Amino acid sequence: NGRIIEAVKIFNKESKKNKVKLIITLEGNSDENIIYTGRIPFPEIFGVYPRVDALVFPSLTETLGLPLIEAEYFHIPRIVSNRPYAYEICQEYAYYFDPMNIESMVDAIKEFVKDKELGICKINSSKIELNSSYMDYIKLILSDREGKQ
């Protein structure tokens, strides 16, 4: 997570007209461009997604990545680690970066911001339905997976 914070700081320093604000679910001291929220309880997360422009997901070791699916539900662009789990979930509908390389993260942010300015973003427009419980969510995912095999 330290690398993505550094990438946002570098992007904002280099960018003349666009600044990004990172909202991060860690504890810390917020500043103008980095907002630390701490852990967001599940019932509240669905109120957060509609207020953001993109989900940044720098995880190295996810197996499913539920936030990636939640963001897809809200048609929010995803900026994610170039790991197999992310490609499996997001396919071509994401901005990928090397999670070990800050420059790669900055480049992914630049690509997203440029696309946003042009009014185009990598978003999967297919329908995804969610209920309020993760178990229903997981059942949806598993039934989709079984249908593809």
Secondary structure, DSSP 8 states (H G I E B T S, - for coil): -HHHHHHHHHHHHH-SS----EEESS-S---SSEEE-----HHHHHHHGGG-S-EEE--SS-SS-HHHHHHHHTT--EEEE-SHHHHHHHTTSSEEE-TT-HHHHHHHHHHHHHHHHHT------S-----SSHHHHHHHHHHHHHHH-
